[in-house]
Each structure stands twice: as C-alpha cells, then as structure tokens.
Amino acid sequence: MNVGGNNLRTGLLLLLAAIIPSVAAQLILKEAMIEIGAFDTQGNIWEYAIKLIHPMVILGLGLFGTGTIFWIVCLSKLELSFAYPVATIQYFLIFLGAWFYFDERIPLIRLLGLFIIVFGVIIISFDKELK
C-alpha cells in the first residue's frame, strides 16, 4: 500500500492521537497502583478487585480505550509495518514520565535500550515508499 501525502499526514495525526492517551493511561495507572498498593498474591482477590474500582484506574482504562479507537482509525491510513514501530515512541514518553513523575532510577542499560529503539524509529521514518 503506497500511502499518499494526505493519508500520511492524517495517519500520523491519528497515530499521535492514539499515542498520547495511551501514554497518559500508563502514567495514571501507575499513580493509581501507588495509591492502592501492591497486589498481595496470597490475599483475598475479591477484596483487591474491589480496590481496583478506583477513579484513576477507570480513567486509565478509559484512556486506553480512547487510544485504541484512534489506533484502529490510524490503521486505515497507514501501513501496520510503519505505524507499529513508530508507535513505539510511547516507550520513550513513558520512560520520561516514569523518571519525571515517579522519580524512577534509570540504569544505563535501559537508557541504551531506549536509544536503540528511538534510533530504529528514526530509520523507519525515512522510508521513501511512504512519501
């Protein structure tokens, strides 16, 4: 499938519209789990399930749903072999969010892995067939 300029532009906007709520969902769900606490595998599963009926969990899942709708529409405009690798930019954004919002320690090996992923996305973006 050769993607024309207008379809490419629209597809990339839809891809961005899919990525943003998905990243927000991950960060919101992490915050919710910080509030709720760790899942005790030896405890009462029903008690924990009730704790998951939490406004932030519901919001996070809703954002995942929103991102999925945009993703489905995006796939009507872009080739999956292009859109999926570019969507991995989510890794970078979630990585930044984890560091910035949750003060997570980022080991050098994870940073190296992230740069390899981002470099791969840049290579894919130069695909001449899509232009």
ChimeraX attribute file (.defattr): number of C-alpha atoms within 10 A of each C-alpha:
attribute: neighborCount
match mode: 1-to-1
recipient: residues
	/A:1	8
	/A:2	11
	/A:3	15
	/A:4	14
	/A:5	11
	/A:6	11
	/A:7	16
	/A:8	18
	/A:9	14
	/A:10	16
	/A:11	23
	/A:12	18
	/A:13	14
	/A:14	22
	/A:15	24
	/A:16	20
	/A:17	18
	/A:18	25
	/A:19	24
	/A:20	16
	/A:21	21
	/A:22	24
	/A:23	22
	/A:24	20
	/A:25	25
	/A:26	20
	/A:27	20
	/A:28	19
	/A:29	18
	/A:30	17
	/A:31	17
	/A:32	19
	/A:33	17
	/A:34	11
	/A:35	11
	/A:36	14
	/A:37	11
	/A:38	9
	/A:39	12
	/A:40	9
	/A:41	8
	/A:42	6
	/A:43	9
	/A:44	10
	/A:45	12
	/A:46	9
	/A:47	9
	/A:48	16
	/A:49	11
	/A:50	9
	/A:51	13
	/A:52	15
	/A:53	10
	/A:54	16
	/A:55	10
	/A:56	18
	/A:57	21
	/A:58	16
	/A:59	16
	/A:60	24
	/A:61	18
	/A:62	15
	/A:63	21
	/A:64	20
	/A:65	16
	/A:66	18
	/A:67	23
	/A:68	17
	/A:69	14
	/A:70	19
	/A:71	22
	/A:72	13
	/A:73	15
	/A:74	24
	/A:75	16
	/A:76	12
	/A:77	21
	/A:78	24
	/A:79	16
	/A:80	12
	/A:81	9
	/A:82	15
	/A:83	20
	/A:84	15
	/A:85	17
	/A:86	22
	/A:87	16
	/A:88	16
	/A:89	19
	/A:90	19
	/A:91	14
	/A:92	16
	/A:93	16
	/A:94	17
	/A:95	18
	/A:96	15
	/A:97	17
	/A:98	17
	/A:99	13
	/A:100	10
	/A:101	10
	/A:102	13
	/A:103	10
	/A:104	12
	/A:105	8
	/A:106	12
	/A:107	8
	/A:108	9
	/A:109	9
	/A:110	11
	/A:111	13
	/A:112	11
	/A:113	11
	/A:114	17
	/A:115	13
	/A:116	12
	/A:117	18
	/A:118	18
	/A:119	12
	/A:120	14
	/A:121	19
	/A:122	14
	/A:123	11
	/A:124	15
	/A:125	15
	/A:126	10
	/A:127	10
	/A:128	7
	/A:129	9
	/A:130	16
	/A:131	12
